[in-house]
């Protein structure tokens, strides 16, 4: 099973690596007030993916802390 898992990981890594190699064309991202950002396409894609993942994690922080408080309250109730 470990061999299959590592084979799958290596395959995904190789596919992503080949995707990155094929997308090295420079692109320009235009922001407000005429500011530009010039970078390879794969850097832009990875930056926006990372930003989206970070926003997703930040949106769950409140829920996680609320659930942790509730679990702690329920543990105290069970102990009493």
N, C-alpha and C positions, 0 to 999 in steps of 0.2 A: 504493500500500500504506500509505503514511503517513497518507493521508486516512482510510482505513478504520480504522486503529488509533486515530487521534485521535477519530473519530466514536464508536467503541466506548467509549473512555475517557470521553467526554462523556456518553454514554448511561448508563454505570454510575454516574457521579457524580450525574447527575440522578435516577436511581432511588434511590440511597442518600439523597440530599438530600430527596426526597419522602417516603421512609420515615421520616426523622428528623422532618420537619414533622408527619407524621400521628401520631407517638408522643411527644407532649410532655406526656402526662398524668403528674401526680406519683405516684410510687410510694414505698413505704416498705420498706426492707430491714432486717430485724431480725437483729442479731448476738447473740452471747452476752452475758450479764450485762445484759440489757435495754437495750442500746444500739441506736439506730435511725439510719438514714441516709435522708433524704428528698431525692429528686432526680427530675428528669424521666426517663421510661422510656428514652429513647434514650441518655442519659448512662450509665445503669446498664448497658445492653446493650453500649455501646462500651467501658466500663471493664472489664467481664468478658471481652470479646473481646480487649482489649489485654493483660489479665492472662494469659489462656490462651496468647496468642501469645508473651508473654515467658517463660512456663513452658516452652513448646515449644522456644524458642531456648536457654534455660538447660539443658534436658535434653540438647541436642546438643553442648554445649561440650566435654565430656570426649571424645566420639567424634572431634570435629574435631581436637583437640590430639593425640590418639593417632595419627590418620591423618597429620597433618602431621609428627610425629616419624618415622613409618614412611617417608614419602616422602623426608625428609631422609636417613635411614639408607640407603635404596635408591640415592639420588643419590650418596652417598659410595662405596657399593659399586661403582657403575658407573664412577665416576671412577678408582677403583683398578684 
